[in-house]
Amino acid sequence: MMAFYDYLEIEKKWQNLWESKNNFHGVDFSEKEKYYMLVMFPYPSGRLHMGHVRNYSIGDVIARFKRMQGYNVLHPIGFDAFGLPAENAAIKHGTPPKDWTINNMEEMEKQLKSLGISYDWEREVKTCLPDYYKWTQWMFLQMYKNGLAYKKKSFVNWCPSCQTVLANEQVVNGKCERCGTDVGKKNLEQWYFKITDYADRLLKDIEKLKGWPDKVKTMQENWIGKSEGAQIQFGIEGREERITIFTTRPDTIFGVTYVVLAPEHPLVKELVKGTEYENSVNEFVQKMQFMNEIARTSSETEKEGVFTGAYAINPLNNERIPIWIANYVLMDYGTGAVMAVPAHD
């Protein structure tokens, strides 16, 4: 029995053999049943760590198992190399982003190959190179020409240290998961894809995701975020503007006792300007800048609100009802304004 496992010699021997025989190449035209094994591409903002090893070794086990079952497996690898994490790392190290990114990719390739993971290196993708991003640009132009890509201003999570927009999942306890800086809101003009045109199809196709955890499928449904309802316009006492609210229960309009605006709603500052409510409302708006949407809409979060001093008019019964702002109303949902019917909530 071998007393010492010389992994450098033994593993290199087999890795060289696999490479010489091109064992992991996904054949373009094969009579075998196809299997596509895709793992998340790493950001080349540094070197590989044990989190990468855990993720990619699991994917490798599946790819090898499927080959043993007789499948024609396509198991590609690449680098998500065209984003702000790599640029921020380059700034931190005082190195041009291109040099930093290319050097990291070369080093990570060596690390991945030393692990012996069964990638088809002929299918390697580097998203920062023209042979890849020319196609993403082409796809964007097709969507733009067909009205599926558009620009608008919206409040986003903003990390002042990383100088970048963050997804809700990247904000942990009000701080940037990468650098720990307090995250606020910033009103930026940005590009959007009009997925709403495909909401029904996207929701229906979730049923085709066999084997996916229910939790993940629910997250996808929430991300698509389709709601069916009606838009109703409420007048504002003493003003010409109107508040358009979205509701899934227009039948309850006679029970409305107040209207709620998102703190980021463009009407908020106008309603309180020069009034006794201006300071308290602005303080509440500022507080909401450091609270992400997940926390604001959580069932565990206490509902908070501030009266604006203004009143809306119910369009059906002309009843005068107060206008509030609250943490649980989001600017990105519906119109950023809802009607409150406490008896039905």
LOVO-150053 format. One record per residue (C-alpha): x, y, z negated; residue in three letters. Coordinates in steps of 0.25 Angstrom, whole numbers. Example, Ala and Ser with C-alpha at 12.3 -4.5 7.8 and 13.67 -1.06 7.14 Angstrom:
+-------+-------+-------+------+
!    px !    py !    pz ! rest !
+-------+-------+-------+------+
!    49 !   -18 !   -31 !  ALA !
!    55 !    -4 !   -29 !  SER !
+-------+-------+-------+------+
! end
This chain:
+-------+-------+-------+------+
!    px !    py !    pz ! rest !
+-------+-------+-------+------+
!     0 !     0 !     0 !  MET !
!     5 !    14 !     4 !  MET !
!    10 !    21 !    -9 !  ALA !
!    10 !    35 !    -2 !  PHE !
!     1 !    40 !     9 !  TYR !
!     9 !    48 !    18 !  ASP !
!    -2 !    57 !    23 !  TYR !
!     7 !    66 !    32 !  LEU !
!    12 !    54 !    40 !  GLU !
!     0 !    45 !    40 !  ILE !
!   -10 !    56 !    43 !  GLU !
!    -2 !    63 !    54 !  LYS !
!     0 !    49 !    61 !  LYS !
!   -15 !    47 !    62 !  TRP !
!   -18 !    62 !    66 !  GLN !
!    -7 !    61 !    77 !  ASN !
!   -14 !    48 !    82 !  LEU !
!   -28 !    54 !    82 !  TRP !
!   -22 !    66 !    89 !  GLU !
!   -15 !    58 !   100 !  SER !
!   -27 !    50 !   103 !  LYS !
!   -37 !    62 !   102 !  ASN !
!   -46 !    54 !    93 !  ASN !
!   -55 !    66 !    89 !  PHE !
!   -58 !    71 !   103 !  HIS !
!   -73 !    73 !   105 !  GLY !
!   -75 !    68 !   119 !  VAL !
!   -83 !    77 !   129 !  ASP !
!   -90 !    66 !   136 !  PHE !
!   -92 !    53 !   128 !  SER !
!  -102 !    42 !   128 !  GLU !
!  -101 !    42 !   113 !  LYS !
!  -111 !    49 !   104 !  GLU !
!  -107 !    63 !   101 !  LYS !
!  -104 !    68 !    87 !  TYR !
!  -101 !    83 !    84 !  TYR !
!   -94 !    85 !    71 !  MET !
!   -92 !   100 !    68 !  LEU !
!   -86 !   106 !    55 !  VAL !
!   -86 !   120 !    52 !  MET !
!   -74 !   127 !    58 !  PHE !
!   -64 !   134 !    48 !  PRO !
!   -61 !   149 !    47 !  TYR !
!   -46 !   150 !    50 !  PRO !
!   -44 !   161 !    39 !  SER !
!   -34 !   152 !    32 !  GLY !
!   -30 !   138 !    30 !  ARG !
!   -39 !   125 !    28 !  LEU !
!   -43 !   122 !    13 !  HIS !
!   -49 !   110 !     7 !  MET !
!   -63 !   115 !    10 !  GLY !
!   -59 !   114 !    25 !  HIS !
!   -54 !   100 !    22 !  VAL !
!   -66 !    95 !    15 !  ARG !
!   -75 !   100 !    26 !  ASN !
!   -67 !    95 !    38 !  TYR !
!   -64 !    82 !    32 !  SER !
!   -79 !    79 !    31 !  ILE !
!   -81 !    83 !    45 !  GLY !
!   -70 !    74 !    49 !  ASP !
!   -75 !    62 !    42 !  VAL !
!   -88 !    63 !    50 !  ILE !
!   -81 !    65 !    63 !  ALA !
!   -73 !    53 !    61 !  ARG !
!   -84 !    45 !    56 !  PHE !
!   -92 !    48 !    69 !  LYS !
!   -81 !    44 !    78 !  ARG !
!   -80 !    31 !    71 !  MET !
!   -95 !    29 !    74 !  GLN !
!   -92 !    31 !    88 !  GLY !
!   -96 !    45 !    91 !  TYR !
!   -89 !    55 !   100 !  ASN !
!   -86 !    65 !    89 !  VAL !
!   -83 !    80 !    92 !  LEU !
!   -76 !    86 !    80 !  HIS !
!   -71 !   100 !    83 !  PRO !
!   -64 !   110 !    75 !  ILE !
!   -61 !   125 !    76 !  GLY !
!   -59 !   138 !    68 !  PHE !
!   -70 !   148 !    65 !  ASP !
!   -59 !   159 !    68 !  ALA !
!   -67 !   171 !    72 !  PHE !
!   -72 !   177 !    59 !  GLY !
!   -70 !   186 !    48 !  LEU !
!   -64 !   176 !    38 !  PRO !
!   -52 !   174 !    47 !  ALA !
!   -51 !   189 !    49 !  GLU !
!   -52 !   192 !    34 !  ASN !
!   -41 !   182 !    31 !  ALA !
!   -32 !   188 !    42 !  ALA !
!   -34 !   202 !    36 !  ILE !
!   -31 !   197 !    22 !  LYS !
!   -18 !   191 !    27 !  HIS !
!   -14 !   203 !    35 !  GLY !
!   -14 !   194 !    48 !  THR !
!   -20 !   197 !    62 !  PRO !
!   -33 !   188 !    62 !  PRO !
!   -29 !   181 !    75 !  LYS !
!   -16 !   177 !    69 !  ASP !
!   -22 !   173 !    56 !  TRP !
!   -33 !   165 !    62 !  THR !
!   -24 !   158 !    73 !  ILE !
!   -14 !   154 !    62 !  ASN !
!   -24 !   149 !    53 !  ASN !
!   -31 !   140 !    64 !  MET !
!   -17 !   134 !    67 !  GLU !
!   -15 !   131 !    53 !  GLU !
!   -29 !   125 !    51 !  MET !
!   -27 !   116 !    63 !  GLU !
!   -15 !   110 !    57 !  LYS !
!   -22 !   108 !    44 !  GLN !
!   -34 !   102 !    51 !  LEU !
!   -26 !    92 !    59 !  LYS !
!   -18 !    88 !    47 !  SER !
!   -31 !    84 !    40 !  LEU !
!   -33 !    74 !    52 !  GLY !
!   -47 !    79 !    55 !  ILE !
!   -53 !    73 !    67 !  SER !
!   -55 !    86 !    75 !  TYR !
!   -56 !    87 !    90 !  ASP !
!   -45 !    98 !    91 !  TRP !
!   -48 !   100 !   106 !  GLU !
!   -61 !   106 !   102 !  ARG !
!   -55 !   116 !    92 !  GLU !
!   -62 !   129 !    92 !  VAL !
!   -56 !   143 !    87 !  LYS !
!   -67 !   153 !    87 !  THR !
!   -57 !   165 !    88 !  CYS !
!   -52 !   161 !   102 !  LEU !
!   -58 !   166 !   115 !  PRO !
!   -61 !   152 !   120 !  ASP !
!   -71 !   151 !   109 !  TYR !
!   -77 !   164 !   106 !  TYR !
!   -79 !   168 !   120 !  LYS !
!   -91 !   158 !   119 !  TRP !
!   -96 !   164 !   106 !  THR !
!   -96 !   177 !   113 !  GLN !
!  -103 !   172 !   125 !  TRP !
!  -114 !   166 !   117 !  MET !
!  -116 !   179 !   109 !  PHE !
!  -117 !   186 !   122 !  LEU !
!  -128 !   176 !   127 !  GLN !
!  -136 !   178 !   114 !  MET !
!  -134 !   194 !   115 !  TYR !
!  -139 !   194 !   130 !  LYS !
!  -151 !   186 !   125 !  ASN !
!  -155 !   195 !   113 !  GLY !
!  -150 !   184 !   103 !  LEU !
!  -139 !   193 !    97 !  ALA !
!  -142 !   207 !    92 !  TYR !
!  -136 !   217 !    82 !  LYS !
!  -143 !   223 !    70 !  LYS !
!  -139 !   229 !    56 !  LYS !
!  -140 !   220 !    44 !  SER !
!  -135 !   219 !    30 !  PHE !
!  -125 !   209 !    28 !  VAL !
!  -116 !   203 !    17 !  ASN !
!  -103 !   211 !    17 !  TRP !
!   -90 !   208 !    10 !  CYS !
!   -82 !   221 !     9 !  PRO !
!   -69 !   214 !     7 !  SER !
!   -70 !   204 !    19 !  CYS !
!   -76 !   215 !    27 !  GLN !
!   -86 !   204 !    32 !  THR !
!  -100 !   200 !    33 !  VAL !
!  -104 !   188 !    24 !  LEU !
!  -115 !   177 !    25 !  ALA !
!  -124 !   176 !    13 !  ASN !
!  -117 !   162 !    10 !  GLU !
!  -103 !   170 !     9 !  GLN !
!  -108 !   179 !    -2 !  VAL !
!  -107 !   172 !   -15 !  VAL !
!  -112 !   179 !   -28 !  ASN !
!  -112 !   192 !   -20 !  GLY !
!   -97 !   190 !   -16 !  LYS !
!   -90 !   186 !    -4 !  CYS !
!   -86 !   172 !    -5 !  GLU !
!   -73 !   174 !     2 !  ARG !
!   -67 !   186 !    -6 !  CYS !
!   -77 !   188 !   -18 !  GLY !
!   -80 !   203 !   -14 !  THR !
!   -94 !   208 !   -17 !  ASP !
!  -103 !   207 !    -5 !  VAL !
!  -112 !   218 !    -1 !  GLY !
!  -122 !   221 !    11 !  LYS !
!  -118 !   229 !    23 !  LYS !
!  -127 !   233 !    34 !  ASN !
!  -120 !   229 !    47 !  LEU !
!  -124 !   228 !    62 !  GLU !
!  -121 !   214 !    67 !  GLN !
!  -125 !   204 !    77 !  TRP !
!  -136 !   194 !    75 !  TYR !
!  -141 !   182 !    83 !  PHE !
!  -156 !   181 !    85 !  LYS !
!  -158 !   167 !    79 !  ILE !
!  -173 !   171 !    75 !  THR !
!  -176 !   168 !    90 !  ASP !
!  -172 !   153 !    87 !  TYR !
!  -177 !   152 !    73 !  ALA !
!  -188 !   142 !    76 !  ASP !
!  -178 !   133 !    84 !  ARG !
!  -167 !   134 !    73 !  LEU !
!  -177 !   130 !    62 !  LEU !
!  -183 !   119 !    70 !  LYS !
!  -169 !   113 !    73 !  ASP !
!  -165 !   113 !    59 !  ILE !
!  -173 !   100 !    58 !  GLU !
!  -163 !    94 !    68 !  LYS !
!  -152 !    95 !    58 !  LEU !
!  -152 !    81 !    53 !  LYS !
!  -144 !    78 !    41 !  GLY !
!  -142 !    92 !    37 !  TRP !
!  -144 !    96 !    22 !  PRO !
!  -158 !   102 !    19 !  ASP !
!  -151 !   113 !    12 !  LYS !
!  -143 !   117 !    25 !  VAL !
!  -155 !   116 !    34 !  LYS !
!  -163 !   125 !    24 !  THR !
!  -151 !   135 !    25 !  MET !
!  -152 !   135 !    40 !  GLN !
!  -167 !   137 !    39 !  GLU !
!  -165 !   149 !    30 !  ASN !
!  -154 !   155 !    39 !  TRP !
!  -163 !   154 !    51 !  ILE !
!  -173 !   161 !    42 !  GLY !
!  -186 !   161 !    50 !  LYS !
!  -199 !   166 !    43 !  SER !
!  -213 !   168 !    49 !  GLU !
!  -221 !   180 !    45 !  GLY !
!  -225 !   194 !    49 !  ALA !
!  -220 !   208 !    49 !  GLN !
!  -229 !   219 !    42 !  ILE !
!  -226 !   234 !    42 !  GLN !
!  -228 !   241 !    29 !  PHE !
!  -229 !   256 !    29 !  GLY !
!  -221 !   265 !    19 !  ILE !
!  -228 !   275 !    11 !  GLU !
!  -224 !   289 !    16 !  GLY !
!  -215 !   284 !    27 !  ARG !
!  -216 !   281 !    42 !  GLU !
!  -207 !   268 !    41 !  GLU !
!  -213 !   254 !    39 !  ARG !
!  -208 !   242 !    32 !  ILE !
!  -209 !   229 !    40 !  THR !
!  -210 !   217 !    31 !  ILE !
!  -209 !   203 !    35 !  PHE !
!  -218 !   193 !    28 !  THR !
!  -221 !   178 !    30 !  THR !
!  -235 !   181 !    23 !  ARG !
!  -242 !   192 !    29 !  PRO !
!  -255 !   187 !    24 !  ASP !
!  -251 !   192 !    10 !  THR !
!  -249 !   207 !    14 !  ILE !
!  -261 !   211 !     6 !  PHE !
!  -254 !   206 !    -7 !  GLY !
!  -241 !   215 !    -4 !  VAL !
!  -237 !   222 !   -17 !  THR !
!  -224 !   228 !   -12 !  TYR !
!  -214 !   228 !     0 !  VAL !
!  -199 !   224 !    -2 !  VAL !
!  -188 !   229 !     7 !  LEU !
!  -174 !   222 !     7 !  ALA !
!  -164 !   231 !     0 !  PRO !
!  -157 !   233 !    14 !  GLU !
!  -169 !   237 !    21 !  HIS !
!  -167 !   250 !    29 !  PRO !
!  -179 !   257 !    23 !  LEU !
!  -174 !   255 !     9 !  VAL !
!  -165 !   267 !     8 !  LYS !
!  -175 !   276 !    15 !  GLU !
!  -187 !   273 !     6 !  LEU !
!  -179 !   276 !    -7 !  VAL !
!  -170 !   288 !    -1 !  LYS !
!  -171 !   300 !   -11 !  GLY !
!  -181 !   293 !   -20 !  THR !
!  -180 !   289 !   -35 !  GLU !
!  -179 !   274 !   -30 !  TYR !
!  -166 !   277 !   -21 !  GLU !
!  -156 !   273 !   -32 !  ASN !
!  -162 !   261 !   -37 !  SER !
!  -165 !   256 !   -23 !  VAL !
!  -151 !   259 !   -18 !  ASN !
!  -145 !   252 !   -31 !  GLU !
!  -153 !   239 !   -28 !  PHE !
!  -149 !   239 !   -13 !  VAL !
!  -135 !   240 !   -17 !  GLN !
!  -136 !   229 !   -26 !  LYS !
!  -142 !   220 !   -15 !  MET !
!  -130 !   223 !    -7 !  GLN !
!  -122 !   213 !   -15 !  PHE !
!  -133 !   202 !   -16 !  MET !
!  -134 !   192 !    -4 !  ASN !
!  -147 !   187 !     2 !  GLU !
!  -146 !   173 !    -3 !  ILE !
!  -145 !   179 !   -18 !  ALA !
!  -156 !   189 !   -15 !  ARG !
!  -166 !   179 !   -10 !  THR !
!  -162 !   168 !   -20 !  SER !
!  -174 !   163 !   -28 !  SER !
!  -164 !   164 !   -40 !  GLU !
!  -162 !   179 !   -38 !  THR !
!  -171 !   189 !   -46 !  GLU !
!  -180 !   197 !   -36 !  LYS !
!  -176 !   212 !   -38 !  GLU !
!  -181 !   224 !   -31 !  GLY !
!  -182 !   239 !   -32 !  VAL !
!  -194 !   249 !   -29 !  PHE !
!  -191 !   259 !   -17 !  THR !
!  -201 !   269 !   -22 !  GLY !
!  -208 !   267 !    -8 !  ALA !
!  -221 !   261 !    -4 !  TYR !
!  -226 !   253 !     8 !  ALA !
!  -240 !   252 !    13 !  ILE !
!  -247 !   238 !    15 !  ASN !
!  -252 !   239 !    30 !  PRO !
!  -264 !   231 !    27 !  LEU !
!  -270 !   237 !    14 !  ASN !
!  -262 !   250 !    14 !  ASN !
!  -257 !   247 !     0 !  GLU !
!  -245 !   255 !    -6 !  ARG !
!  -234 !   245 !   -10 !  ILE !
!  -220 !   248 !   -16 !  PRO !
!  -208 !   245 !    -8 !  ILE !
!  -196 !   238 !   -15 !  TRP !
!  -183 !   232 !   -11 !  ILE !
!  -179 !   218 !   -17 !  ALA !
!  -167 !   209 !   -17 !  ASN !
!  -175 !   197 !   -11 !  TYR !
!  -179 !   204 !     3 !  VAL !
!  -168 !   203 !    13 !  LEU !
!  -166 !   212 !    25 !  MET !
!  -163 !   201 !    34 !  ASP !
!  -176 !   193 !    32 !  TYR !
!  -188 !   198 !    39 !  GLY !
!  -188 !   214 !    39 !  THR !
!  -181 !   215 !    26 !  GLY !
!  -195 !   219 !    20 !  ALA !
!  -206 !   210 !    13 !  VAL !
!  -219 !   212 !     7 !  MET !
!  -221 !   207 !    -7 !  ALA !
!  -233 !   199 !   -11 !  VAL !
!  -230 !   195 !   -26 !  PRO !
!  -243 !   186 !   -27 !  ALA !
!  -238 !   177 !   -16 !  HIS !
!  -223 !   177 !   -20 !  ASP !
+-------+-------+-------+------+
! end
